[in-house]
């Protein structure tokens, strides 16, 4: 469950914080390391639970890895196994994309139904439809998917809706070998573009990444990559910006890519806050009297679904009424009941959350997924009094050195002593 956090809120955040590399970009790049027998060296990899889960899975498949500081060395001379067992895949949805890499390198793969955050159904049907379309045989047996490459991958994949994982799955499957694949209605997220950039450095031809149409020409052999730097984590950056906004603070983000935050920055500008971007630095200064706004989370370059719960926590502190909905995951509101425990005035009706901003107060709450946890942290930082946040194992999946970074911004935050019943467990 993780050690609970204790936050004594109501104090404006102030200072500078360095943004970590993006977990959601690192995970598919780790999977891509399976495509070559040569070494891959990644610089500045975030030390997060999800990263460790992916490394455990890669190790099961045949990867040797080692940390050197924050750099990560990976090498997969050969694929030793082609099955991704349930106990690993169930911990994290992103692990499902190893299926594409296994098909490319070994010609077959077996992966269980993925797990991860529980905020509504996230089917893999688009992944399977795409793999079948380009030349894979895929069958399901009791929640396990077995796939085999029955011909060179070729063809045109048209996704019903843009899917980050589905797009990454096809990129991994088609980057190695005699493949010619076009992806239509591809996800345009920066993390997808970063995977494509990595695959190009390995030797694959990938055109159009970051747009809705991506073309892949596979390489007969992919080379290792040394010294690759993963893009900054836009969701972590957005979380700290919203925490500063909720506490009416002033902070500076270091090592950030402002262009990846356009949708959030536009909303914060509309709310009345001051933002100045200078290269990879972003200065944020909150207005004491912010204006509410409405949000519909949608595919990139729209407002990120991963920031939808967190922006809701900020809007709960803004006088007036805001409406929040999510086109990507319409049921993603596990945080709403917990925010209500902190005094937030919310009504969820027809998949739209109406938020009436007011002063929040400290309470005992529980995170049910990564970004719901981020929302509760933001609310607790803004709330008057002490909050106790349970379920911090979710936070540890997505936020590197969270306590230390918040302390660096002046927050009163620490880890709770275990209760007697927790210690007995």
C-alpha positions in Angstrom: 0.0 0.0 0.0 3.0 2.3 0.4 3.7 4.5 3.4 0.9 7.2 3.8 1.8 10.8 3.2 1.1 13.6 5.8 0.6 17.0 4.3 0.1 20.2 6.3 -1.4 22.4 3.6 -2.5 26.0 3.1 1.0 27.3 2.2 2.0 28.7 -1.2 4.6 26.6 -3.0 7.8 28.6 -3.9 11.1 27.7 -5.5 12.5 25.6 -8.3 11.9 22.0 -9.2 13.6 19.8 -11.9 11.2 17.7 -14.0 12.1 14.0 -14.4 12.2 12.2 -17.7 8.8 10.9 -18.8 7.7 7.5 -17.5 5.2 7.1 -20.3 8.0 7.7 -22.8 10.6 5.5 -21.0 8.3 2.4 -20.9 7.9 1.8 -24.6 11.6 2.7 -25.2 12.5 0.0 -22.7 10.3 -2.4 -24.6 12.1 -1.3 -27.9 15.4 -2.5 -26.4 14.2 -6.0 -27.1 14.5 -5.3 -30.8 18.3 -5.5 -30.9 21.0 -7.8 -29.5 23.3 -4.8 -29.1 23.6 -2.7 -25.9 21.2 0.2 -25.3 22.1 2.9 -22.8 19.5 5.4 -21.6 20.4 8.5 -19.7 18.4 10.0 -16.9 15.8 7.3 -16.5 13.2 7.9 -13.7 13.5 5.5 -10.8 9.8 4.5 -10.5 7.9 1.4 -9.6 6.5 1.1 -13.1 10.0 1.2 -14.6 11.1 -1.6 -12.2 8.1 -3.7 -13.2 9.0 -3.3 -16.9 12.6 -4.2 -16.1 11.5 -7.3 -14.3 9.4 -8.3 -17.3 12.3 -7.6 -19.7 14.6 -9.7 -17.5 12.2 -12.6 -17.7 12.3 -12.3 -21.5 16.1 -12.3 -21.6 17.3 -8.8 -21.0 20.4 -8.1 -18.8 20.2 -4.7 -17.2 22.2 -2.6 -14.8 21.8 0.9 -13.3 24.8 3.2 -13.2 23.6 6.3 -11.3 20.5 7.4 -13.3 21.7 5.8 -16.5 20.3 2.4 -17.5 22.3 -0.3 -19.4 20.2 -2.9 -21.3 21.3 -5.8 -23.5 19.2 -8.7 -24.9 21.6 -11.0 -26.8 18.7 -13.4 -27.4 15.0 -13.8 -26.4 15.0 -16.5 -23.9 11.2 -16.6 -23.4 8.3 -15.3 -25.4 5.7 -15.3 -22.6 4.8 -12.3 -20.4 3.3 -13.8 -17.3 0.2 -12.6 -15.7 1.8 -11.7 -12.3 3.9 -9.1 -14.1 1.6 -7.8 -16.8 -1.2 -7.4 -14.3 0.8 -4.7 -12.4 0.9 -2.3 -15.3 -1.0 -1.8 -18.5 1.9 -0.5 -20.5 3.6 -3.9 -20.3 1.2 -5.2 -23.0 3.2 -3.5 -25.7 6.0 -6.1 -25.4 3.8 -8.3 -27.6 4.7 -6.2 -30.6 8.5 -6.3 -29.8 8.3 -10.1 -29.3 6.6 -10.6 -32.6 9.3 -8.5 -34.3 12.3 -10.2 -32.7 11.1 -13.7 -32.0 8.1 -14.1 -34.4 5.8 -15.0 -31.5 4.6 -13.8 -28.2 2.2 -14.6 -25.4 0.9 -11.9 -23.1 -1.8 -11.8 -20.5 -4.6 -9.3 -20.3 -2.9 -6.1 -18.8 -3.7 -4.5 -15.5 -2.9 -1.1 -14.0 -5.1 1.7 -12.8 -8.7 0.9 -12.1 -10.7 3.8 -13.4 -12.8 2.1 -16.1 -12.4 -0.4 -19.0 -9.4 0.1 -21.3 -9.7 -2.7 -23.9 -6.9 -4.0 -26.0 -9.1 -4.8 -29.0 -7.5 -2.0 -31.1 -4.0 -3.5 -30.5 -5.2 -7.0 -31.6 -7.1 -5.7 -34.6 -4.0 -3.8 -35.8 -1.6 -6.7 -35.3 -4.0 -9.0 -37.3 -4.3 -6.4 -40.0 -0.5 -6.3 -40.7 0.0 -10.0 -40.7 -0.1 -11.6 -37.2 -2.3 -14.5 -36.1 -3.7 -13.7 -32.7 -5.9 -16.0 -30.5 -7.1 -15.6 -26.9 -7.4 -18.3 -24.3 -8.7 -17.5 -20.8 -7.4 -14.0 -20.8 -4.0 -14.7 -22.4 -3.3 -13.6 -26.0 -1.0 -15.7 -28.1 0.3 -14.1 -31.3 2.4 -15.4 -34.2 4.0 -13.6 -37.2 2.7 -15.5 -40.2 4.0 -13.3 -42.9 6.1 -10.1 -43.3 4.3 -7.3 -41.7 2.7 -5.1 -44.3 -0.5 -3.1 -44.7 -2.5 -0.1 -43.5 -3.8 0.1 -40.0 -6.8 2.5 -39.4 -7.5 2.9 -35.7 -11.1 3.6 -34.8 -9.9 6.1 -32.2 -6.3 7.3 -31.6 -4.7 5.0 -29.1 -1.3 5.6 -27.6 -0.6 2.0 -26.7 -2.0 0.7 -29.9 0.2 3.0 -32.0 3.3 2.0 -29.9 2.4 -1.6 -30.4 2.4 -1.3 -34.2 5.6 0.8 -34.2 7.4 -1.9 -32.1 6.0 -4.8 -34.3 7.0 -3.2 -37.6 10.3 -1.5 -36.8 12.3 -4.8 -37.2 12.2 -6.9 -40.4 10.9 -6.5 -43.9 7.9 -4.4 -42.9 6.0 -1.7 -44.7 3.2 -0.4 -42.5 1.1 2.8 -42.5 -0.8 3.8 -39.3 -3.9 6.0 -39.9 -5.5 7.9 -37.0 -2.3 7.4 -35.0 -1.8 8.8 -31.5 0.1 12.1 -31.7 1.3 12.3 -28.1 5.0 13.4 -27.5 5.7 10.0 -25.9 4.8 8.2 -29.2 7.0 10.6 -31.1 9.9 9.9 -28.7 9.5 6.2 -29.3 9.7 6.9 -33.1 12.8 9.0 -32.6 14.4 6.2 -30.7 13.5 3.6 -33.4 15.0 5.9 -36.0 18.2 6.0 -34.1 18.2 2.2 -34.0 17.9 2.2 -37.8 14.2 1.9 -38.7 12.5 4.4 -41.0 9.6 6.1 -39.3 7.9 9.1 -40.9 5.1 11.3 -39.6 5.4 10.5 -35.9 3.6 13.3 -34.0 0.9 13.4 -36.8 -2.1 11.3 -37.5 -0.5 9.3 -40.3 2.7 7.4 -39.5 4.7 5.3 -42.0 7.2 2.6 -41.0 9.8 0.8 -43.0 11.4 -1.9 -40.9 15.1 -2.6 -40.9 16.5 -6.1 -41.3 18.6 -5.5 -38.2 18.4 -2.7 -35.6 21.4 -1.3 -33.8 21.9 -0.5 -30.2 21.7 3.1 -29.0 24.0 4.8 -26.5 23.3 8.0 -24.5 19.6 8.4 -25.4 17.8 11.1 -23.4 14.1 10.6 -22.8 11.8 13.7 -23.1 10.7 15.5 -19.9 7.6 14.3 -18.1 4.8 16.6 -19.1 2.4 15.1 -16.6 4.7 15.6 -13.7 5.3 19.1 -14.9 1.6 19.7 -15.1 1.1 18.4 -11.6 3.6 20.8 -10.1 2.1 23.7 -12.1 -1.4 22.9 -10.8 -0.1 22.4 -7.2 1.4 25.9 -7.4 -1.8 27.3 -8.9 -3.9 25.6 -6.1 -1.7 27.0 -3.4 -1.4 30.4 -5.2 2.4 30.0 -5.3 5.3 30.9 -7.5 7.6 28.2 -8.9 10.1 27.6 -11.6 10.2 24.3 -13.6 13.6 23.2 -14.8 14.2 20.8 -17.6 10.7 21.0 -19.1 9.4 21.1 -22.7 6.8 23.9 -22.6 5.4 23.0 -26.1 4.1 19.7 -24.7 2.1 21.6 -22.1 0.2 23.9 -24.5 -3.3 22.8 -23.6 -2.7 23.2 -19.8 -0.7 26.5 -20.2 -3.6 27.9 -22.2 -6.1 27.1 -19.4 -3.8 28.5 -16.7 -3.5 31.7 -18.7 -7.3 31.9 -19.0 -7.5 31.5 -15.2 -5.3 34.6 -14.8 -1.9 33.1 -13.9 1.4 34.4 -15.2 3.6 32.1 -17.2 7.0 32.8 -18.9 8.7 30.1 -20.9 12.5 30.4 -21.6 14.0 27.4 -23.4 13.6 24.4 -21.0 12.6 26.6 -18.1 9.1 27.7 -17.2 8.2 30.4 -14.6 4.7 30.2 -13.0 3.3 33.0 -10.8 -0.2 32.5 -9.5 -2.9 35.2 -9.4 -4.6 35.5 -6.0 -8.0 35.6 -7.7 -8.1 32.9 -10.4 -11.0 32.5 -12.8 -12.7 29.1 -13.2 -12.8 27.3 -16.6 -14.2 24.2 -18.2 -12.1 21.2 -19.4 -12.7 18.3 -21.8 -9.8 15.9 -21.7 -9.1 14.4 -25.1 -6.3 13.1 -27.3 -3.1 15.1 -27.8 -2.8 18.0 -28.6 -5.9 18.4 -26.5 -6.0 18.5 -22.7 -4.3 15.4 -21.3 -6.5 12.8 -19.6 -3.7 12.1 -17.1 -4.1 15.7 -15.9 -7.9 15.7 -15.8 -8.1 14.5 -12.1 -5.4 16.9 -11.1 -6.9 20.0 -12.8 -10.1 19.1 -11.0 -8.3 19.3 -7.7 -7.1 22.8 -8.6 -10.5 23.9 -9.8 -12.0 22.8 -6.4 -10.0 25.7 -4.9 -11.3 28.3 -7.5 -14.5 30.2 -6.6 -17.2 29.7 -9.2 -18.3 26.7 -11.2 -16.2 24.6 -13.6 -17.2 21.6 -15.7 -14.8 18.7 -16.3 -15.3 15.8 -18.7 -13.0 13.2 -20.2 -13.4 12.0 -23.8 -10.6 9.4 -23.5 -11.7 7.7 -20.2 -15.2 9.0 -19.5 -15.3 7.1 -16.2 -12.1 8.6 -14.8 -13.4 10.1 -11.6 -12.2 7.9 -8.8 -10.8 11.0 -7.1 -14.1 12.8 -6.8 -15.4 11.1 -3.7 -12.0 11.6 -2.0 -11.9 15.3 -2.9 -15.4 15.6 -1.3 -14.0 14.3 1.9 -11.7 17.4 1.9 -14.8 19.7 1.5 -14.9 20.0 -2.3 -18.3 20.6 -3.6 -18.8 18.3 -6.6 -21.6 16.7 -8.6 -21.0 14.0 -11.2 -23.8 13.7 -13.7 -23.8 12.2 -17.2 -20.0 11.8 -17.1 -19.4 15.4 -16.4 -18.1 16.6 -13.0 -19.4 20.0 -11.9 -17.0 21.7 -9.5 -18.0 24.6 -7.3 -14.8 26.0 -5.9 -14.4 26.7 -2.2 -11.9 26.4 0.7 -10.6 22.9 1.3 -9.7 21.4 4.6 -7.4 18.5 5.6 -8.8 15.0 5.7 -7.8 11.3 5.5 -8.1 10.2 1.9 -7.0 7.3 -0.3 -5.6 7.3 -3.8 -7.0 4.6 -6.1 -4.8 5.2 -9.1 -1.7 7.3 -10.0 -3.3 10.5 -11.2 -6.1 10.4 -8.6 -3.2 10.3 -6.1 -1.7 13.4 -7.8 -5.0 15.1 -7.4 -5.2 14.4 -3.7 -1.7 15.7 -3.2 -2.6 19.0 -5.0 -5.8 19.3 -2.9 -3.9 18.5 0.3 -1.3 21.1 -0.4 -4.0 23.7 -0.8 -6.2 22.6 2.1 -6.1 24.1 5.5 -4.9 21.7 8.1 -3.4 18.2 8.0 -4.2 15.5 5.4 -3.3 11.9 5.4 -3.1 10.2 2.0 -3.3 6.4 1.8 -2.6 4.4 -1.3 0.8 6.0 -2.0 2.0 2.9 -3.9 0.1 4.4 -6.8 2.0 7.7 -6.4 5.3 5.8 -6.4 4.4 4.4 -9.8 4.3 7.8 -11.4 6.1 10.5 -9.4 9.8 10.4 -8.8 11.1 11.7 -5.4 7.8 13.4 -4.8 8.3 14.1 -1.1 11.8 15.5 -1.6 10.6 17.7 -4.5 7.7 19.1 -2.6 9.9 19.8 0.4 12.2 21.7 -2.0 9.2 23.9 -2.8 8.5 24.6 0.8 5.7 22.2 1.4 5.2 20.6 4.8 5.1 16.9 3.8 6.4 13.7 5.2 5.8 10.0 5.5 3.5 8.8 8.3 4.4 6.4 11.0 2.6 3.1 10.5 -0.5 2.6 12.6 -0.7 -0.4 14.9 -2.9 -2.4 12.6 -0.7 -1.6 9.6 2.4 -2.7 11.6 0.7 -6.0 12.5 0.0 -6.7 8.8 
